[in-house]
Amino acid sequence: MAGMSIVVCLPGAAAGSVDEAVAEAMAPFARDGVGAVERDVWDSFRISGGSAGLPVLAGHQDDPRLITGRPHRDGTPEPGLPGMCAGGPRGLIDFGDVLRARGAEHAGRVWDRWQEVASRHPAADDESVFFHRHLAAAGTHASYETSQEAAAYRAQPAVRAWAEAAPAWARPDIAAHFSFEEQAVGIGRRSREEYVGTWEFSLLPARNVLTTGGWWYELGEAPLHGACRGPADCVHEPDVVEGHPGVQAHLLALPADALLVNVRCHV
């Protein structure tokens, strides 16, 4: 058994009954056959702040609408940390505007630089073309990196030129992606807006989220809908684009009075 945190999203009207509203939202995902969802997720939970909580927007640390962590099971209070809370209205939570701007700005510059480099050379084929060619020639995943096909991919003029330009744009402190160990052609496969949107959240912590629509998004797992047994039986349309950027964008788009509550689960 282990622990995980998830941000439970509630309508602003739940401000007077947070504990009850969280319990109702979490109920479909309970273990031991109690919940409606076939994949049992938790067997106990607690509203929690501290280091695993949510950052408070500067200047609002004393706002009475902020939610504090509940006591531990043995009754001991949860120690608080300056600038952190267990939840509150979305408008009081710090979504890292400065950090998002830094990631977005660098991603935009990278996209522009790739377009500049690529425009001076014949269009390059995606690395997947060479990889599948390698497999078709009886190669394996393990042998690809040292294969003729991999060398042919890297020999494309645009790819060679990017390999020379990329070190000046490497920013693994912003995101590992910006070490450019991945294939380069993919940078230009998306629009500038799409590429920037993918990496603007790269400096923010990854979070799991339970939406007001009853969707449980746990990073690395298939989303679960609280009204359905499992993904195979679900006919509902997910309300979040999967992955870290989709979750962050969903939280940002919520009304300012929507409540975000950090819940620590025993799973």
C-alpha positions as CSV (number, residue, x, y, z in Angstrom):
1,M,0.0,0.0,0.0
2,A,1.2,3.5,-0.7
3,G,0.0,7.1,-0.8
4,M,-0.9,9.6,-3.4
5,S,-2.4,13.1,-3.6
6,I,-5.2,14.3,-5.8
7,V,-6.8,17.7,-6.2
8,V,-10.5,17.5,-5.8
9,C,-12.4,20.2,-7.7
10,L,-15.7,21.4,-6.2
11,P,-18.2,24.1,-7.1
12,G,-17.9,27.3,-5.1
13,A,-21.2,26.5,-3.4
14,A,-19.5,23.7,-1.5
15,A,-17.6,26.2,0.6
16,G,-19.8,25.6,3.7
17,S,-19.5,21.8,3.6
18,V,-16.1,21.0,2.2
19,D,-15.6,17.7,4.1
20,E,-19.0,16.3,3.0
21,A,-18.5,17.5,-0.6
22,V,-15.1,15.8,-0.8
23,A,-16.4,12.6,0.7
24,E,-19.2,12.5,-1.9
25,A,-16.8,13.2,-4.8
26,M,-14.4,10.5,-3.6
27,A,-17.0,7.8,-2.9
28,P,-17.2,6.2,-6.4
29,F,-13.5,5.3,-6.2
30,A,-13.4,3.6,-2.8
31,R,-11.9,0.2,-2.3
32,D,-13.5,-3.1,-1.1
33,G,-16.3,-2.9,-3.6
34,V,-18.0,0.1,-2.0
35,G,-17.4,2.5,-4.9
36,A,-19.1,2.3,-8.3
37,V,-15.8,2.1,-10.2
38,E,-14.3,-1.4,-10.7
39,R,-10.7,-0.3,-10.2
40,D,-10.5,0.3,-6.4
41,V,-8.4,3.5,-5.8
42,W,-8.3,4.4,-2.1
43,D,-9.2,2.9,1.3
44,S,-8.8,6.1,3.3
45,F,-8.1,9.8,2.7
46,R,-7.5,13.0,4.4
47,I,-7.7,16.7,3.4
48,S,-4.0,17.7,3.5
49,G,-1.8,20.7,3.1
50,G,1.9,21.0,4.1
51,S,4.6,20.3,1.5
52,A,2.1,18.3,-0.6
53,G,-0.5,21.0,-0.5
54,L,-1.3,23.9,-2.8
55,P,0.7,27.2,-3.0
56,V,-1.2,30.3,-1.9
57,L,-1.2,33.3,-4.1
58,A,1.1,36.0,-2.7
59,G,-0.7,38.4,-0.4
60,H,-3.6,36.0,0.4
61,Q,-2.0,33.8,3.1
62,D,-4.5,35.0,5.7
63,D,-7.6,34.8,3.6
64,P,-10.3,33.0,5.7
65,R,-11.5,31.1,2.6
66,L,-8.3,29.0,2.6
67,I,-8.7,25.4,3.7
68,T,-6.4,23.9,6.3
69,G,-5.2,20.3,6.6
70,R,-7.3,18.0,8.8
71,P,-5.8,16.2,11.8
72,H,-4.0,12.9,11.3
73,R,-5.9,9.7,12.2
74,D,-4.4,9.7,15.7
75,G,-5.7,13.2,16.3
76,T,-2.4,15.1,16.0
77,P,-2.7,18.3,14.0
78,E,-1.1,18.6,10.6
79,P,1.8,21.1,10.7
80,G,1.4,23.9,8.3
81,L,4.0,25.5,6.0
82,P,4.2,29.2,5.1
83,G,2.6,29.9,1.8
84,M,0.9,26.5,1.5
85,C,-2.7,25.4,2.2
86,A,-4.9,22.3,1.8
87,G,-7.1,24.2,-0.6
88,G,-9.3,27.1,-1.3
89,P,-10.9,29.1,-4.2
90,R,-9.1,28.6,-7.4
91,G,-8.5,32.4,-7.5
92,L,-6.4,32.2,-4.3
93,I,-4.1,29.4,-5.6
94,D,-0.7,30.3,-7.1
95,F,-0.5,28.7,-10.6
96,G,3.1,29.9,-11.1
97,D,2.5,32.7,-13.6
98,V,6.2,33.6,-13.6
99,L,7.2,29.9,-14.0
100,R,4.7,29.3,-16.8
101,A,5.8,32.5,-18.6
102,R,9.5,31.3,-18.4
103,G,8.6,27.9,-19.9
104,A,6.4,29.3,-22.6
105,E,8.9,32.0,-23.6
106,H,11.7,29.4,-24.0
107,A,9.4,27.0,-25.9
108,G,8.4,29.8,-28.3
109,R,12.1,30.7,-29.0
110,V,12.9,27.0,-29.6
111,W,10.1,26.6,-32.1
112,D,11.1,29.7,-33.9
113,R,14.7,28.6,-34.1
114,W,13.8,25.2,-35.4
115,Q,11.7,26.8,-38.1
116,E,14.6,29.0,-39.1
117,V,17.0,26.1,-39.2
118,A,14.6,23.8,-41.1
119,S,13.7,26.4,-43.7
120,R,17.3,26.4,-45.0
121,H,17.2,22.7,-45.8
122,P,15.1,20.0,-47.5
123,A,12.2,18.8,-45.4
124,A,13.3,16.2,-43.0
125,D,11.5,12.9,-42.4
126,D,10.4,12.0,-38.9
127,E,12.6,9.5,-37.1
128,S,9.7,7.0,-37.0
129,V,10.2,6.5,-40.7
130,F,13.7,5.3,-40.2
131,F,12.9,3.3,-37.1
132,H,10.1,1.3,-38.9
133,R,12.5,0.8,-41.9
134,H,15.0,-0.7,-39.4
135,L,12.4,-3.1,-38.0
136,A,11.3,-4.1,-41.5
137,A,14.9,-5.0,-42.2
138,A,14.8,-7.5,-39.2
139,G,16.3,-5.0,-36.8
140,T,15.2,-4.6,-33.2
141,H,14.5,-1.8,-30.8
142,A,17.9,-2.5,-29.1
143,S,19.9,-2.4,-32.3
144,Y,18.3,0.8,-33.8
145,E,20.6,3.4,-32.2
146,T,23.7,1.9,-33.9
147,S,22.0,1.0,-37.2
148,Q,22.4,2.4,-40.7
149,E,18.8,3.7,-40.5
150,A,19.5,5.7,-37.4
151,A,22.6,7.2,-39.0
152,A,20.5,8.0,-42.1
153,Y,18.0,9.9,-40.0
154,R,20.8,11.9,-38.3
155,A,22.4,12.6,-41.7
156,Q,19.5,14.6,-43.0
157,P,20.7,18.2,-43.5
158,A,18.0,19.8,-41.3
159,V,18.7,17.3,-38.5
160,R,22.4,17.8,-38.7
161,A,22.0,21.6,-38.6
162,W,19.7,21.3,-35.5
163,A,22.2,19.1,-33.8
164,E,24.7,22.0,-34.1
165,A,22.3,24.7,-33.0
166,A,20.5,22.8,-30.2
167,P,23.2,23.1,-27.5
168,A,22.8,26.8,-27.4
169,W,19.1,26.3,-26.7
170,A,19.3,23.5,-24.2
171,R,17.5,24.3,-20.9
172,P,17.0,21.1,-19.0
173,D,16.5,23.2,-15.9
174,I,13.2,24.3,-17.5
175,A,12.3,20.8,-18.8
176,A,14.2,17.6,-19.6
177,H,12.7,18.0,-23.1
178,F,15.0,20.9,-23.7
179,S,18.0,18.7,-23.6
180,F,16.9,17.8,-27.1
181,E,17.8,14.1,-26.7
182,E,14.5,13.4,-28.5
183,Q,14.2,13.6,-32.3
184,A,14.2,17.1,-33.5
185,V,11.7,17.0,-36.4
186,G,8.8,16.7,-33.9
187,I,9.3,20.3,-32.8
188,G,7.8,21.5,-36.1
189,R,5.1,18.8,-36.3
190,R,2.9,21.0,-34.1
191,S,1.9,24.7,-34.4
192,R,3.8,27.2,-32.3
193,E,0.7,27.6,-30.1
194,E,0.5,23.8,-29.5
195,Y,4.3,23.5,-28.8
196,V,4.3,26.4,-26.3
197,G,1.1,25.0,-24.7
198,T,2.8,21.7,-24.1
199,W,5.8,23.2,-22.3
200,E,4.5,26.2,-20.5
201,F,3.6,24.0,-17.5
202,S,6.9,22.2,-17.4
203,L,8.1,23.9,-14.3
204,L,4.9,23.3,-12.3
205,P,4.5,20.1,-10.2
206,A,2.5,17.3,-11.8
207,R,-0.9,16.8,-10.1
208,N,-3.7,14.3,-10.2
209,V,-7.2,15.7,-10.3
210,L,-10.8,14.7,-9.7
211,T,-13.0,17.1,-11.7
212,T,-16.4,18.5,-10.9
213,G,-17.7,16.2,-13.7
214,G,-16.6,13.1,-11.7
215,W,-13.4,12.2,-13.7
216,W,-10.5,10.8,-11.9
217,Y,-7.2,11.7,-13.7
218,E,-4.2,10.0,-12.2
219,L,-1.1,10.6,-14.2
220,G,0.0,7.4,-16.0
221,E,-3.4,5.7,-15.6
222,A,-6.5,5.6,-17.8
223,P,-9.0,8.2,-16.7
224,L,-12.0,6.9,-14.7
225,H,-15.5,8.3,-14.6
226,G,-17.3,8.0,-11.2
227,A,-20.6,7.0,-12.9
228,C,-19.1,4.0,-14.8
229,R,-17.6,0.7,-14.0
230,G,-14.5,1.2,-16.1
231,P,-13.1,2.7,-19.3
232,A,-14.5,-0.1,-21.5
233,D,-18.1,0.6,-20.3
234,C,-17.8,4.4,-20.3
235,V,-19.6,6.4,-23.0
236,H,-18.9,9.8,-21.4
237,E,-16.6,12.4,-23.0
238,P,-13.6,13.2,-20.8
239,D,-13.4,16.8,-19.6
240,V,-9.6,17.0,-19.4
241,V,-7.0,16.5,-22.1
242,E,-4.8,13.8,-20.6
243,G,-1.4,14.5,-19.2
244,H,0.3,17.2,-17.1
245,P,-0.5,20.1,-19.5
246,G,-4.1,19.1,-19.8
247,V,-4.6,18.9,-16.1
248,Q,-3.0,22.2,-15.4
249,A,-5.0,23.9,-18.2
250,H,-8.2,22.5,-16.7
251,L,-7.5,23.8,-13.3
252,L,-6.6,27.3,-14.6
253,A,-9.9,27.4,-16.6
254,L,-12.1,26.8,-13.6
255,P,-14.1,29.7,-12.2
256,A,-12.2,31.8,-9.6
257,D,-14.6,30.7,-6.9
258,A,-14.3,26.9,-7.7
259,L,-12.8,25.1,-4.8
260,L,-9.6,23.1,-5.1
261,V,-8.9,20.7,-2.3
262,N,-5.8,18.7,-1.9
263,V,-6.6,15.1,-0.7
264,R,-4.0,12.6,0.5
265,C,-5.1,9.0,-0.2
266,H,-4.0,5.7,1.1
267,V,-4.1,3.4,-1.9
